[in-house]
């Protein structure tokens, strides 16, 4: 009767060891399953098509022009360091009142050349006319160009500047171009594998469309890069004048004579118009009034004699 009691304590540790071993095995199984699923997920994007299937898709994938990886649309292994340099389009407008427009235009050209820029557009008239000059200056010398413009003899009337960040637009365009080029390569492979003329023509049509989109986006990308690398400053030159010159320029004897002659002609036209209205509209009324007066003049003596004749005597 004492033997079973002595064996009872030894079974409890043995049962606990078995449970511990089972728990370790279960944990190892979970860890191995997680590692295997992670490896499969990493290998899935680089794995090619299985078996004897066609390695080229029937229609290249289109992800809406967005690249893989960054939110800016950069594809491949791009990192934030690839877009660390921001693309800023800088523009400015300034109006200067200068004593001499011609001399100021020459100064603007000299300033642009000294800053490694150039004059992209110029519209000038006479010495006493306004002029507009557009300067293209490297973006890193934009502030220096404004300081040089302030040094021109004259007075700054209006000045405005604007900075526009186009980094995301440039990165997005670049990613879309890369995706379209990848689709172009796939379409070229499809043309080589096409067996029917109808299929070949369909793929060629799509390839031409992709090529057109690449050229269009490339032109937009080139334009944005050009605007970001060279800032644009539009300078309007206004000639300065004195009050005496303004008064002399405002007086025009020829214009005054012309206005006086015009007033005389207008007065004569008004008199002529009144005579025409009187002749056409007033003449009938005048005729009626003349007839009435003539009748009154003819009947007046008869009426006077009738009043003067004595009344006939009455017999008693």
HELIX and SHEET records of a PDB file:
HELIX    1   1 UNK A    2  UNK A   44  1                                  43    
HELIX    2   2 UNK A   80  UNK A   83  5                                   4    
HELIX    3   3 UNK A  101  UNK A  114  1                                  14    
HELIX    4   4 UNK A  139  UNK A  141  5                                   3    
HELIX    5   5 UNK A  142  UNK A  150  1                                   9    
HELIX    6   6 UNK A  167  UNK A  193  1                                  27    
HELIX    7   7 UNK A  197  UNK A  229  1                                  33    
HELIX    8   8 UNK A  243  UNK A  250  1                                   8    
HELIX    9   9 UNK A  253  UNK A  277  1                                  25    
HELIX   10  10 UNK A  278  UNK A  282  3                                   5    
HELIX   11  11 UNK A  283  UNK A  308  1                                  26    
SHEET    1   A 5 UNK A 118  UNK A 123  0                                        
SHEET    2   A 5 UNK A 131  UNK A 138 -1                                        
SHEET    3   A 5 UNK A 230  UNK A 239 -1                                        
SHEET    4   A 5 UNK A  88  UNK A  98  1                                        
SHEET    5   A 5 UNK A 155  UNK A 165 -1                                        
END                                                                             
